[in-house]
Amino acid sequence: MKIILTNEVSGLGAAGDVVEVKDGYARNYLVPRGFAIRWTKGGEKDVEQIRRARKIHEIATIEQASEIKGRLEGLRVRLQVRAGDQGRLFGSVTPADIADAVKASGGPEVDKRRVELGSPIKSLGSHQVSIRLHADVAATLDVEVSAA
C-alpha cells in the first residue's frame, strides 16, 4: 500500500515522503496514529505542503545539528514533578515536558516530536533521553527528575 508520511517515522522516512508498506502496517498502525495518510492522486498536493512545513522546522545541515548537539550535551536539565513517597511519579514525563525543560534551562528550542524516550519516565532520578536533530545526528541528554 502506498502512503504519505505526515510525521517522521524511524526507519521508514520523513514527513512528506511517499513510501510503500505492508497493508496491515498502514491500516493498523500508521494511519490510526496519524503518522500517515493513504496516497491518492489528489494527495500529491498535500505532499508539497507537508514538505514545505518540514523545511521550516528542519535543521538544514549536519554542521548545524552538530553545533546544537554540543550545546545540548553540555546542558543540565532538571524537571520537578509530583511524586509519591516511594519515588514513583503521578503520571509520567512526556517529550513535551522535556522540550520545555530544555528551553527553560537555557538550551536551544527543541521540537517535542524529536525527543525519543526509550520507555516512559515514571520514577525520580537521572534518565537518558535521545533527541534526533538530523537523520545522522542524535544528542543524548541527561534529565534529572526530582520531586516538587
N, CA, C and O atoms as CSV, one atom per row, in Angstrom:
chain,resi,resn,atom,element,x,y,z
A,1,MET,N,N,0.853,-1.170,0.000
A,1,MET,CA,C,0.000,0.000,0.000
A,1,MET,C,C,0.902,1.237,0.000
A,1,MET,O,O,1.889,1.296,0.732
A,2,LYS,N,N,0.556,2.201,-0.813
A,2,LYS,CA,C,1.286,3.461,-0.878
A,2,LYS,C,C,0.680,4.427,0.127
A,2,LYS,O,O,-0.538,4.592,0.191
A,3,ILE,N,N,1.560,5.074,0.925
A,3,ILE,CA,C,1.099,6.048,1.904
A,3,ILE,C,C,1.976,7.290,1.839
A,3,ILE,O,O,3.085,7.262,1.304
A,4,ILE,N,N,1.457,8.376,2.393
A,4,ILE,CA,C,2.202,9.625,2.528
A,4,ILE,C,C,2.433,9.827,4.024
A,4,ILE,O,O,1.476,9.894,4.796
A,5,LEU,N,N,3.685,9.924,4.433
A,5,LEU,CA,C,4.005,10.121,5.841
A,5,LEU,C,C,3.713,11.563,6.242
A,5,LEU,O,O,4.109,12.500,5.548
A,6,THR,N,N,3.018,11.737,7.365
A,6,THR,CA,C,2.734,13.072,7.873
A,6,THR,C,C,3.674,13.435,9.012
A,6,THR,O,O,3.818,14.613,9.342
A,7,ASN,N,N,4.311,12.452,9.613
A,7,ASN,CA,C,5.314,12.643,10.660
A,7,ASN,C,C,6.517,11.796,10.318
A,7,ASN,O,O,6.429,10.884,9.496
A,8,GLU,N,N,7.637,12.091,10.944
A,8,GLU,CA,C,8.823,11.279,10.736
A,8,GLU,C,C,8.645,9.955,11.470
A,8,GLU,O,O,8.279,9.935,12.646
A,9,VAL,N,N,8.903,8.854,10.777
A,9,VAL,CA,C,8.807,7.521,11.356
A,9,VAL,C,C,10.196,6.894,11.269
A,9,VAL,O,O,10.752,6.748,10.180
A,10,SER,N,N,10.741,6.533,12.403
A,10,SER,CA,C,12.088,5.986,12.452
A,10,SER,C,C,12.185,4.715,11.614
A,10,SER,O,O,11.380,3.797,11.770
A,11,GLY,N,N,13.169,4.670,10.731
A,11,GLY,CA,C,13.384,3.505,9.891
A,11,GLY,C,C,12.520,3.460,8.643
A,11,GLY,O,O,12.662,2.546,7.831
A,12,LEU,N,N,11.625,4.431,8.474
A,12,LEU,CA,C,10.728,4.413,7.325
A,12,LEU,C,C,10.886,5.652,6.457
A,12,LEU,O,O,10.991,5.535,5.236
A,13,GLY,N,N,10.906,6.831,7.057
A,13,GLY,CA,C,11.068,8.041,6.280
A,13,GLY,C,C,10.655,9.278,7.049
A,13,GLY,O,O,10.274,9.210,8.218
A,14,ALA,N,N,10.740,10.408,6.368
A,14,ALA,CA,C,10.415,11.693,6.979
A,14,ALA,C,C,9.045,12.165,6.490
A,14,ALA,O,O,8.464,11.592,5.568
A,15,ALA,N,N,8.557,13.201,7.119
A,15,ALA,CA,C,7.256,13.757,6.748
A,15,ALA,C,C,7.288,14.215,5.293
A,15,ALA,O,O,8.230,14.882,4.865
A,16,GLY,N,N,6.255,13.853,4.538
A,16,GLY,CA,C,6.161,14.228,3.139
A,16,GLY,C,C,6.670,13.169,2.188
A,16,GLY,O,O,6.503,13.304,0.976
A,17,ASP,N,N,7.290,12.112,2.704
A,17,ASP,CA,C,7.768,11.031,1.838
A,17,ASP,C,C,6.612,10.114,1.450
A,17,ASP,O,O,5.718,9.846,2.253
A,18,VAL,N,N,6.647,9.645,0.226
A,18,VAL,CA,C,5.683,8.653,-0.243
A,18,VAL,C,C,6.392,7.311,-0.201
A,18,VAL,O,O,7.400,7.118,-0.881
A,19,VAL,N,N,5.872,6.378,0.596
A,19,VAL,CA,C,6.520,5.075,0.773
A,19,VAL,C,C,5.519,3.946,0.548
A,19,VAL,O,O,4.306,4.136,0.637
A,20,GLU,N,N,6.054,2.786,0.258
A,20,GLU,CA,C,5.252,1.578,0.067
A,20,GLU,C,C,5.466,0.690,1.299
A,20,GLU,O,O,6.601,0.336,1.617
A,21,VAL,N,N,4.377,0.332,1.992
A,21,VAL,CA,C,4.455,-0.519,3.180
A,21,VAL,C,C,3.411,-1.626,3.076
A,21,VAL,O,O,2.543,-1.598,2.204
A,22,LYS,N,N,3.507,-2.579,3.958
A,22,LYS,CA,C,2.516,-3.651,4.014
A,22,LYS,C,C,1.156,-3.071,4.401
A,22,LYS,O,O,1.074,-2.112,5.168
A,23,ASP,N,N,0.097,-3.664,3.863
A,23,ASP,CA,C,-1.254,-3.164,4.098
A,23,ASP,C,C,-1.604,-3.101,5.586
A,23,ASP,O,O,-2.146,-2.099,6.053
A,24,GLY,N,N,-1.301,-4.155,6.323
A,24,GLY,CA,C,-1.650,-4.213,7.741
A,24,GLY,C,C,-0.920,-3.166,8.568
A,24,GLY,O,O,-1.501,-2.578,9.481
A,25,TYR,N,N,0.348,-2.929,8.256
A,25,TYR,CA,C,1.137,-1.922,8.967
A,25,TYR,C,C,0.517,-0.537,8.780
A,25,TYR,O,O,0.429,0.250,9.723
A,26,ALA,N,N,0.095,-0.255,7.561
A,26,ALA,CA,C,-0.526,1.047,7.283
A,26,ALA,C,C,-1.891,1.154,7.945
A,26,ALA,O,O,-2.170,2.137,8.631
A,27,ARG,N,N,-2.752,0.148,7.748
A,27,ARG,CA,C,-4.127,0.203,8.262
A,27,ARG,C,C,-4.199,0.152,9.775
A,27,ARG,O,O,-5.026,0.839,10.375
A,28,ASN,N,N,-3.344,-0.654,10.411
A,28,ASN,CA,C,-3.464,-0.894,11.846
A,28,ASN,C,C,-2.572,-0.011,12.706
A,28,ASN,O,O,-2.841,0.156,13.896
A,29,TYR,N,N,-1.508,0.565,12.127
A,29,TYR,CA,C,-0.582,1.330,12.953
A,29,TYR,C,C,-0.407,2.768,12.469
A,29,TYR,O,O,-0.689,3.709,13.211
A,30,LEU,N,N,0.052,2.943,11.246
A,30,LEU,CA,C,0.433,4.278,10.780
A,30,LEU,C,C,-0.752,5.228,10.616
A,30,LEU,O,O,-0.716,6.350,11.120
A,31,VAL,N,N,-1.794,4.795,9.921
A,31,VAL,CA,C,-2.932,5.676,9.657
A,31,VAL,C,C,-3.716,5.994,10.936
A,31,VAL,O,O,-4.019,7.167,11.156
A,32,PRO,N,N,-4.065,5.018,11.799
A,32,PRO,CA,C,-4.826,5.354,13.006
A,32,PRO,C,C,-4.092,6.288,13.962
A,32,PRO,O,O,-4.731,7.074,14.662
A,33,ARG,N,N,-2.772,6.218,14.005
A,33,ARG,CA,C,-1.995,7.062,14.912
A,33,ARG,C,C,-1.641,8.417,14.311
A,33,ARG,O,O,-1.022,9.251,14.972
A,34,GLY,N,N,-2.030,8.634,13.068
A,34,GLY,CA,C,-1.798,9.926,12.434
A,34,GLY,C,C,-0.405,10.104,11.861
A,34,GLY,O,O,-0.021,11.224,11.525
A,35,PHE,N,N,0.363,9.027,11.741
A,35,PHE,CA,C,1.709,9.113,11.174
A,35,PHE,C,C,1.674,9.153,9.653
A,35,PHE,O,O,2.655,9.548,9.024
A,36,ALA,N,N,0.557,8.749,9.056
A,36,ALA,CA,C,0.481,8.684,7.598
A,36,ALA,C,C,-0.955,8.827,7.138
A,36,ALA,O,O,-1.901,8.656,7.906
A,37,ILE,N,N,-1.091,9.152,5.833
A,37,ILE,CA,C,-2.401,9.151,5.183
A,37,ILE,C,C,-2.271,8.307,3.922
A,37,ILE,O,O,-1.173,8.120,3.396
A,38,ARG,N,N,-3.393,7.804,3.447
A,38,ARG,CA,C,-3.375,7.000,2.222
A,38,ARG,C,C,-2.982,7.871,1.037
A,38,ARG,O,O,-3.346,9.045,0.970
A,39,TRP,N,N,-2.244,7.294,0.116
A,39,TRP,CA,C,-1.815,8.010,-1.072
A,39,TRP,C,C,-2.938,8.047,-2.089
A,39,TRP,O,O,-3.550,7.022,-2.392
A,40,THR,N,N,-3.202,9.221,-2.609
A,40,THR,CA,C,-4.144,9.400,-3.709
A,40,THR,C,C,-3.522,10.393,-4.682
A,40,THR,O,O,-2.545,11.068,-4.358
A,41,LYS,N,N,-4.090,10.473,-5.861
A,41,LYS,CA,C,-3.570,11.436,-6.830
A,41,LYS,C,C,-3.742,12.857,-6.317
A,41,LYS,O,O,-2.871,13.700,-6.531
A,42,GLY,N,N,-4.846,13.133,-5.646
A,42,GLY,CA,C,-5.066,14.452,-5.056
A,42,GLY,C,C,-4.161,14.714,-3.864
A,42,GLY,O,O,-3.935,15.863,-3.487
A,43,GLY,N,N,-3.646,13.648,-3.276
A,43,GLY,CA,C,-2.759,13.779,-2.125
A,43,GLY,C,C,-1.390,14.324,-2.462
A,43,GLY,O,O,-0.640,14.712,-1.566
A,44,GLU,N,N,-1.051,14.360,-3.741
A,44,GLU,CA,C,0.242,14.904,-4.156
A,44,GLU,C,C,0.361,16.380,-3.767
A,44,GLU,O,O,1.461,16.855,-3.482
A,45,LYS,N,N,-0.748,17.102,-3.753
A,45,LYS,CA,C,-0.727,18.499,-3.320
A,45,LYS,C,C,-0.380,18.579,-1.839
A,45,LYS,O,O,0.334,19.484,-1.409
A,46,ASP,N,N,-0.887,17.631,-1.065
A,46,ASP,CA,C,-0.582,17.586,0.361
A,46,ASP,C,C,0.898,17.333,0.601
A,46,ASP,O,O,1.475,17.856,1.554
A,47,VAL,N,N,1.514,16.531,-0.262
A,47,VAL,CA,C,2.933,16.205,-0.114
A,47,VAL,C,C,3.770,17.479,-0.153
A,47,VAL,O,O,4.658,17.662,0.680
A,48,GLU,N,N,3.497,18.353,-1.106
A,48,GLU,CA,C,4.264,19.601,-1.214
A,48,GLU,C,C,4.062,20.484,0.011
A,48,GLU,O,O,5.010,21.112,0.482
A,49,GLN,N,N,2.856,20.541,0.527
A,49,GLN,CA,C,2.578,21.346,1.709
A,49,GLN,C,C,3.304,20.772,2.925
A,49,GLN,O,O,3.865,21.525,3.720
A,50,ILE,N,N,3.299,19.459,3.075
A,50,ILE,CA,C,3.994,18.815,4.185
A,50,ILE,C,C,5.495,19.058,4.079
A,50,ILE,O,O,6.147,19.330,5.088
A,51,ARG,N,N,6.048,18.964,2.886
A,51,ARG,CA,C,7.489,19.189,2.691
A,51,ARG,C,C,7.882,20.630,3.005
A,51,ARG,O,O,8.938,20.868,3.591
A,52,ARG,N,N,7.041,21.595,2.621
A,52,ARG,CA,C,7.336,22.991,2.938
A,52,ARG,C,C,7.331,23.214,4.444
A,52,ARG,O,O,8.195,23.914,4.972
A,53,ALA,N,N,6.363,22.624,5.136
A,53,ALA,CA,C,6.292,22.757,6.592
A,53,ALA,C,C,7.499,22.088,7.252
A,53,ALA,O,O,8.020,22.586,8.250
A,54,ARG,N,N,7.941,20.960,6.691
A,54,ARG,CA,C,9.100,20.251,7.240
A,54,ARG,C,C,10.356,21.092,7.095
A,54,ARG,O,O,11.174,21.132,8.014
A,55,LYS,N,N,10.531,21.769,5.961
A,55,LYS,CA,C,11.726,22.589,5.732
A,55,LYS,C,C,11.822,23.738,6.728
A,55,LYS,O,O,12.920,24.141,7.110
A,56,ILE,N,N,10.689,24.259,7.146
A,56,ILE,CA,C,10.691,25.350,8.120
A,56,ILE,C,C,11.249,24.872,9.455
A,56,ILE,O,O,12.021,25.588,10.094
A,57,HIS,N,N,10.867,23.664,9.887
A,57,HIS,CA,C,11.260,23.148,11.198
A,57,HIS,C,C,12.538,22.328,11.161
A,57,HIS,O,O,13.058,21.954,12.212
A,58,GLU,N,N,13.045,22.046,9.989
A,58,GLU,CA,C,14.181,21.149,9.846
A,58,GLU,C,C,15.500,21.877,10.063
A,58,GLU,O,O,15.658,23.033,9.672
A,59,ILE,N,N,16.420,21.202,10.676
A,59,ILE,CA,C,17.775,21.707,10.810
A,59,ILE,C,C,18.462,21.385,9.496
A,59,ILE,O,O,18.546,20.221,9.105
A,60,ALA,N,N,18.952,22.404,8.816
A,60,ALA,CA,C,19.362,22.279,7.416
A,60,ALA,C,C,20.590,21.402,7.201
A,60,ALA,O,O,20.586,20.567,6.296
A,61,THR,N,N,21.630,21.564,7.995
A,61,THR,CA,C,22.869,20.854,7.699
A,61,THR,C,C,23.340,20.042,8.890
A,61,THR,O,O,22.890,20.234,10.019
A,62,ILE,N,N,24.247,19.139,8.610
A,62,ILE,CA,C,24.826,18.309,9.665
A,62,ILE,C,C,25.671,19.179,10.595
A,62,ILE,O,O,25.743,18.907,11.793
A,63,GLU,N,N,26.312,20.225,10.056
A,63,GLU,CA,C,27.126,21.112,10.885
A,63,GLU,C,C,26.260,21.830,11.920
A,63,GLU,O,O,26.642,21.953,13.084
A,64,GLN,N,N,25.089,22.303,11.483
A,64,GLN,CA,C,24.158,22.943,12.416
A,64,GLN,C,C,23.728,21.953,13.488
A,64,GLN,O,O,23.691,22.289,14.672
A,65,ALA,N,N,23.405,20.738,13.075
A,65,ALA,CA,C,22.956,19.718,14.017
A,65,ALA,C,C,24.062,19.380,15.010
A,65,ALA,O,O,23.786,19.181,16.193
A,66,SER,N,N,25.309,19.313,14.550
A,66,SER,CA,C,26.431,19.013,15.441
A,66,SER,C,C,26.649,20.131,16.452
A,66,SER,O,O,26.979,19.874,17.610
A,67,GLU,N,N,26.465,21.368,16.013
A,67,GLU,CA,C,26.590,22.511,16.929
A,67,GLU,C,C,25.518,22.450,18.011
A,67,GLU,O,O,25.806,22.651,19.191
A,68,ILE,N,N,24.290,22.175,17.609
A,68,ILE,CA,C,23.190,22.084,18.579
A,68,ILE,C,C,23.399,20.885,19.502
A,68,ILE,O,O,23.078,20.949,20.688
A,69,LYS,N,N,23.932,19.799,18.962
A,69,LYS,CA,C,24.223,18.615,19.779
A,69,LYS,C,C,25.216,18.962,20.885
A,69,LYS,O,O,25.033,18.554,22.032
A,70,GLY,N,N,26.259,19.708,20.550
A,70,GLY,CA,C,27.232,20.131,21.552
A,70,GLY,C,C,26.607,20.976,22.644
A,70,GLY,O,O,26.924,20.810,23.822
A,71,ARG,N,N,25.719,21.883,22.258
A,71,ARG,CA,C,25.030,22.722,23.241
A,71,ARG,C,C,24.122,21.890,24.136
A,71,ARG,O,O,24.041,22.137,25.340
A,72,LEU,N,N,23.437,20.903,23.557
A,72,LEU,CA,C,22.508,20.075,24.334
A,72,LEU,C,C,23.240,19.159,25.304
A,72,LEU,O,O,22.824,19.012,26.453
A,73,GLU,N,N,24.329,18.540,24.847
A,73,GLU,CA,C,25.016,17.579,25.704
A,73,GLU,C,C,25.749,18.246,26.857
A,73,GLU,O,O,26.074,17.583,27.841
A,74,GLY,N,N,26.016,19.543,26.757
A,74,GLY,CA,C,26.637,20.260,27.862
A,74,GLY,C,C,25.617,20.867,28.813
A,74,GLY,O,O,25.992,21.576,29.747
A,75,LEU,N,N,24.363,20.607,28.596
A,75,LEU,CA,C,23.275,21.236,29.348
A,75,LEU,C,C,22.817,20.331,30.495
A,75,LEU,O,O,22.750,19.111,30.349
A,76,ARG,N,N,22.503,20.947,31.632
A,76,ARG,CA,C,21.929,20.207,32.758
A,76,ARG,C,C,20.443,20.516,32.804
A,76,ARG,O,O,20.046,21.660,33.027
A,77,VAL,N,N,19.634,19.509,32.597
A,77,VAL,CA,C,18.182,19.686,32.558
A,77,VAL,C,C,17.575,19.059,33.801
A,77,VAL,O,O,17.800,17.888,34.106
A,78,ARG,N,N,16.792,19.877,34.514
A,78,ARG,CA,C,16.117,19.394,35.721
A,78,ARG,C,C,14.619,19.593,35.565
A,78,ARG,O,O,14.161,20.632,35.090
A,79,LEU,N,N,13.867,18.583,35.971
A,79,LEU,CA,C,12.404,18.634,35.950
A,79,LEU,C,C,11.900,18.387,37.358
A,79,LEU,O,O,12.362,17.468,38.034
A,80,GLN,N,N,10.961,19.196,37.802
A,80,GLN,CA,C,10.323,18.945,39.082
A,80,GLN,C,C,8.887,18.526,38.815
A,80,GLN,O,O,8.118,19.251,38.185
A,81,VAL,N,N,8.542,17.339,39.306
A,81,VAL,CA,C,7.211,16.787,39.085
A,81,VAL,C,C,6.661,16.251,40.400
A,81,VAL,O,O,7.402,16.028,41.358
A,82,ARG,N,N,5.354,16.051,40.427
A,82,ARG,CA,C,4.723,15.484,41.623
A,82,ARG,C,C,5.050,14.003,41.716
A,82,ARG,O,O,4.967,13.280,40.723
A,83,ALA,N,N,5.417,13.558,42.895
A,83,ALA,CA,C,5.782,12.160,43.093
A,83,ALA,C,C,5.277,11.677,44.446
A,83,ALA,O,O,5.048,12.468,45.362
A,84,GLY,N,N,5.109,10.362,44.551
A,84,GLY,CA,C,4.679,9.748,45.799
A,84,GLY,C,C,5.860,9.487,46.715
A,84,GLY,O,O,6.991,9.867,46.410
A,85,ASP,N,N,5.590,8.829,47.852
A,85,ASP,CA,C,6.627,8.556,48.850
A,85,ASP,C,C,7.696,7.598,48.345
A,85,ASP,O,O,8.858,7.722,48.731
A,86,GLN,N,N,7.341,6.665,47.511
A,86,GLN,CA,C,8.272,5.650,47.040
A,86,GLN,C,C,9.092,6.107,45.836
A,86,GLN,O,O,9.870,5.321,45.295
A,87,GLY,N,N,8.939,7.349,45.407
A,87,GLY,CA,C,9.691,7.850,44.268
A,87,GLY,C,C,9.007,7.618,42.935
A,87,GLY,O,O,9.602,7.863,41.886
A,88,ARG,N,N,7.775,7.152,42.956
A,88,ARG,CA,C,7.012,6.962,41.713
A,88,ARG,C,C,6.271,8.252,41.396
A,88,ARG,O,O,5.762,8.927,42.291
A,89,LEU,N,N,6.219,8.582,40.126
A,89,LEU,CA,C,5.564,9.810,39.688
A,89,LEU,C,C,4.061,9.619,39.570
A,89,LEU,O,O,3.584,8.508,39.337
A,90,PHE,N,N,3.324,10.702,39.732
A,90,PHE,CA,C,1.902,10.714,39.435
A,90,PHE,C,C,1.794,11.011,37.944
A,90,PHE,O,O,1.806,12.177,37.548
A,91,GLY,N,N,1.692,10.001,37.128
A,91,GLY,CA,C,1.722,10.161,35.677
A,91,GLY,C,C,3.114,9.855,35.168
A,91,GLY,O,O,3.804,9.007,35.733
A,92,SER,N,N,3.543,10.531,34.107
A,92,SER,CA,C,4.873,10.318,33.564
A,92,SER,C,C,5.384,11.602,32.924
A,92,SER,O,O,4.631,12.550,32.703
A,93,VAL,N,N,6.673,11.609,32.634
A,93,VAL,CA,C,7.292,12.749,31.971
A,93,VAL,C,C,7.127,12.559,30.467
A,93,VAL,O,O,7.490,11.512,29.930
A,94,THR,N,N,6.590,13.553,29.795
A,94,THR,CA,C,6.328,13.467,28.354
A,94,THR,C,C,7.436,14.162,27.565
A,94,THR,O,O,8.192,14.958,28.122
A,95,PRO,N,N,7.531,13.861,26.268
A,95,PRO,CA,C,8.503,14.581,25.433
A,95,PRO,C,C,8.283,16.096,25.437
A,95,PRO,O,O,9.250,16.852,25.342
A,96,ALA,N,N,7.040,16.551,25.545
A,96,ALA,CA,C,6.758,17.989,25.610
A,96,ALA,C,C,7.336,18.592,26.889
A,96,ALA,O,O,7.855,19.709,26.867
A,97,ASP,N,N,7.251,17.857,28.011
A,97,ASP,CA,C,7.836,18.329,29.269
A,97,ASP,C,C,9.346,18.496,29.128
A,97,ASP,O,O,9.917,19.472,29.616
A,98,ILE,N,N,9.986,17.544,28.462
A,98,ILE,CA,C,11.436,17.593,28.279
A,98,ILE,C,C,11.818,18.756,27.368
A,98,ILE,O,O,12.784,19.465,27.647
A,99,ALA,N,N,11.075,18.958,26.290
A,99,ALA,CA,C,11.356,20.070,25.380
A,99,ALA,C,C,11.223,21.406,26.107
A,99,ALA,O,O,12.044,22.300,25.903
A,100,ASP,N,N,10.208,21.555,26.945
A,100,ASP,CA,C,10.024,22.786,27.714
A,100,ASP,C,C,11.152,22.972,28.732
A,100,ASP,O,O,11.616,24.092,28.945
A,101,ALA,N,N,11.595,21.875,29.361
A,101,ALA,CA,C,12.671,21.953,30.349
A,101,ALA,C,C,13.999,22.332,29.700
A,101,ALA,O,O,14.797,23.053,30.301
A,102,VAL,N,N,14.243,21.856,28.482
A,102,VAL,CA,C,15.470,22.220,27.760
A,102,VAL,C,C,15.474,23.713,27.493
A,102,VAL,O,O,16.491,24.376,27.694
A,103,LYS,N,N,14.360,24.243,27.046
A,103,LYS,CA,C,14.264,25.677,26.754
A,103,LYS,C,C,14.404,26.492,28.036
A,103,LYS,O,O,15.059,27.534,28.035
A,104,ALA,N,N,13.794,26.029,29.131
A,104,ALA,CA,C,13.876,26.737,30.412
A,104,ALA,C,C,15.291,26.691,30.991
A,104,ALA,O,O,15.671,27.585,31.746
A,105,SER,N,N,16.071,25.675,30.653
A,105,SER,CA,C,17.448,25.552,31.140
A,105,SER,C,C,18.423,26.388,30.330
A,105,SER,O,O,19.622,26.377,30.608
A,106,GLY,N,N,17.932,27.110,29.336
A,106,GLY,CA,C,18.798,27.957,28.533
A,106,GLY,C,C,19.307,27.285,27.274
A,106,GLY,O,O,20.210,27.803,26.618
A,107,GLY,N,N,18.747,26.150,26.932
A,107,GLY,CA,C,19.168,25.437,25.731
A,107,GLY,C,C,18.401,25.888,24.508
A,107,GLY,O,O,17.524,26.746,24.602
A,108,PRO,N,N,18.724,25.320,23.371
A,108,PRO,CA,C,18.012,25.666,22.142
A,108,PRO,C,C,16.591,25.115,22.162
A,108,PRO,O,O,16.288,24.170,22.891
A,109,GLU,N,N,15.726,25.719,21.352
A,109,GLU,CA,C,14.351,25.233,21.267
A,109,GLU,C,C,14.346,23.894,20.535
A,109,GLU,O,O,14.889,23.776,19.437
A,110,VAL,N,N,13.731,22.891,21.151
A,110,VAL,CA,C,13.695,21.537,20.605
A,110,VAL,C,C,12.251,21.163,20.321
A,110,VAL,O,O,11.371,21.398,21.149
A,111,ASP,N,N,12.006,20.585,19.159
A,111,ASP,CA,C,10.669,20.129,18.802
A,111,ASP,C,C,10.362,18.867,19.601
A,111,ASP,O,O,11.176,17.944,19.646
A,112,LYS,N,N,9.198,18.827,20.225
A,112,LYS,CA,C,8.843,17.679,21.070
A,112,LYS,C,C,8.772,16.379,20.272
A,112,LYS,O,O,8.926,15.301,20.845
A,113,ARG,N,N,8.542,16.461,18.962
A,113,ARG,CA,C,8.465,15.246,18.143
A,113,ARG,C,C,9.838,14.634,17.911
A,113,ARG,O,O,9.937,13.492,17.463
A,114,ARG,N,N,10.895,15.373,18.208
A,114,ARG,CA,C,12.250,14.864,18.014
A,114,ARG,C,C,12.810,14.210,19.279
A,114,ARG,O,O,13.876,13.596,19.237
A,115,VAL,N,N,12.096,14.339,20.404
A,115,VAL,CA,C,12.533,13.734,21.662
A,115,VAL,C,C,12.107,12.271,21.667
A,115,VAL,O,O,10.930,11.952,21.499
A,116,GLU,N,N,13.087,11.386,21.862
A,116,GLU,CA,C,12.796,9.946,21.860
A,116,GLU,C,C,13.034,9.374,23.248
A,116,GLU,O,O,14.153,9.398,23.761
A,117,LEU,N,N,11.968,8.861,23.847
A,117,LEU,CA,C,12.062,8.194,25.135
A,117,LEU,C,C,12.050,6.691,24.887
A,117,LEU,O,O,11.155,6.180,24.214
A,118,GLY,N,N,13.036,5.981,25.425
A,118,GLY,CA,C,13.059,4.533,25.268
A,118,GLY,C,C,11.845,3.894,25.924
A,118,GLY,O,O,11.172,3.048,25.334
A,119,SER,N,N,11.584,4.308,27.132
A,119,SER,CA,C,10.394,3.874,27.859
A,119,SER,C,C,9.900,5.081,28.653
A,119,SER,O,O,10.673,6.003,28.913
A,120,PRO,N,N,8.635,5.089,29.038
A,120,PRO,CA,C,8.117,6.251,29.775
A,120,PRO,C,C,8.883,6.481,31.079
A,120,PRO,O,O,9.241,5.531,31.775
A,121,ILE,N,N,9.126,7.737,31.394
A,121,ILE,CA,C,9.817,8.087,32.643
A,121,ILE,C,C,8.765,8.195,33.732
A,121,ILE,O,O,7.936,9.104,33.716
A,122,LYS,N,N,8.802,7.253,34.688
A,122,LYS,CA,C,7.795,7.209,35.744
A,122,LYS,C,C,8.409,7.176,37.134
A,122,LYS,O,O,7.719,6.885,38.110
A,123,SER,N,N,9.723,7.476,37.235
A,123,SER,CA,C,10.372,7.465,38.537
A,123,SER,C,C,11.337,8.636,38.656
A,123,SER,O,O,11.749,9.230,37.659
A,124,LEU,N,N,11.687,8.953,39.900
A,124,LEU,CA,C,12.642,10.018,40.159
A,124,LEU,C,C,14.045,9.548,39.821
A,124,LEU,O,O,14.299,8.345,39.755
A,125,GLY,N,N,14.959,10.488,39.607
A,125,GLY,CA,C,16.348,10.139,39.343
A,125,GLY,C,C,16.813,10.669,38.003
A,125,GLY,O,O,16.154,11.502,37.380
A,126,SER,N,N,17.960,10.171,37.572
A,126,SER,CA,C,18.565,10.607,36.323
A,126,SER,C,C,18.180,9.652,35.198
A,126,SER,O,O,18.217,8.435,35.375
A,127,HIS,N,N,17.815,10.198,34.053
A,127,HIS,CA,C,17.388,9.397,32.913
A,127,HIS,C,C,18.079,9.885,31.645
A,127,HIS,O,O,18.324,11.082,31.492
A,128,GLN,N,N,18.392,8.967,30.739
A,128,GLN,CA,C,18.988,9.292,29.446
A,128,GLN,C,C,17.869,9.467,28.419
A,128,GLN,O,O,16.978,8.626,28.303
A,129,VAL,N,N,17.932,10.575,27.676
A,129,VAL,CA,C,16.940,10.876,26.653
A,129,VAL,C,C,17.684,11.177,25.369
A,129,VAL,O,O,18.695,11.879,25.385
A,130,SER,N,N,17.191,10.651,24.250
A,130,SER,CA,C,17.801,10.899,22.954
A,130,SER,C,C,16.968,11.931,22.201
A,130,SER,O,O,15.738,11.870,22.194
A,131,ILE,N,N,17.659,12.884,21.564
A,131,ILE,CA,C,16.992,13.895,20.751
A,131,ILE,C,C,17.559,13.785,19.349
A,131,ILE,O,O,18.751,14.004,19.134
A,132,ARG,N,N,16.702,13.446,18.393
A,132,ARG,CA,C,17.106,13.262,16.996
A,132,ARG,C,C,17.082,14.620,16.303
A,132,ARG,O,O,16.013,15.151,16.004
A,133,LEU,N,N,18.259,15.179,16.051
A,133,LEU,CA,C,18.367,16.512,15.465
A,133,LEU,C,C,18.368,16.479,13.949
A,133,LEU,O,O,17.857,17.394,13.303
A,134,HIS,N,N,18.931,15.445,13.388
A,134,HIS,CA,C,19.085,15.295,11.934
A,134,HIS,C,C,19.063,13.799,11.678
A,134,HIS,O,O,19.172,13.013,12.618
A,135,ALA,N,N,18.928,13.398,10.442
A,135,ALA,CA,C,18.886,11.966,10.126
A,135,ALA,C,C,20.149,11.252,10.603
A,135,ALA,O,O,20.094,10.074,10.956
A,136,ASP,N,N,21.293,11.954,10.618
A,136,ASP,CA,C,22.559,11.340,11.003
A,136,ASP,C,C,23.066,11.777,12.372
A,136,ASP,O,O,24.089,11.266,12.827
A,137,VAL,N,N,22.388,12.704,13.043
A,137,VAL,CA,C,22.887,13.265,14.300
A,137,VAL,C,C,21.814,13.157,15.375
A,137,VAL,O,O,20.682,13.605,15.193
A,138,ALA,N,N,22.198,12.549,16.509
A,138,ALA,CA,C,21.310,12.468,17.666
A,138,ALA,C,C,22.098,12.854,18.909
A,138,ALA,O,O,23.249,12.448,19.071
A,139,ALA,N,N,21.483,13.635,19.779
A,139,ALA,CA,C,22.120,14.056,21.020
A,139,ALA,C,C,21.543,13.258,22.176
A,139,ALA,O,O,20.348,12.965,22.208
A,140,THR,N,N,22.409,12.908,23.130
A,140,THR,CA,C,21.972,12.222,24.336
A,140,THR,C,C,21.993,13.228,25.471
A,140,THR,O,O,22.993,13.910,25.694
A,141,LEU,N,N,20.889,13.313,26.181
A,141,LEU,CA,C,20.703,14.323,27.197
A,141,LEU,C,C,20.408,13.644,28.524
A,141,LEU,O,O,19.618,12.701,28.582
A,142,ASP,N,N,21.050,14.127,29.604
A,142,ASP,CA,C,20.739,13.635,30.946
A,142,ASP,C,C,19.660,14.520,31.546
A,142,ASP,O,O,19.818,15.737,31.640
A,143,VAL,N,N,18.559,13.892,31.952
A,143,VAL,CA,C,17.443,14.629,32.542
A,143,VAL,C,C,17.315,14.174,33.988
A,143,VAL,O,O,17.142,12.987,34.264
A,144,GLU,N,N,17.401,15.125,34.902
A,144,GLU,CA,C,17.285,14.840,36.329
A,144,GLU,C,C,15.848,15.138,36.757
A,144,GLU,O,O,15.402,16.284,36.696
A,145,VAL,N,N,15.129,14.105,37.188
A,145,VAL,CA,C,13.736,14.244,37.609
A,145,VAL,C,C,13.710,14.241,39.131
A,145,VAL,O,O,14.166,13.287,39.763
A,146,SER,N,N,13.170,15.320,39.726
A,146,SER,CA,C,13.099,15.417,41.170
A,146,SER,C,C,11.670,15.737,41.595
A,146,SER,O,O,10.847,16.179,40.794
A,147,ALA,N,N,11.397,15.500,42.882
A,147,ALA,CA,C,10.049,15.722,43.416
A,147,ALA,C,C,9.797,17.205,43.625
A,147,ALA,O,O,10.689,17.948,44.033
A,148,ALA,N,N,8.577,17.624,43.342
A,148,ALA,CA,C,8.208,19.043,43.525
A,148,ALA,C,C,7.779,19.296,44.932
A,148,ALA,O,O,7.432,20.425,45.278
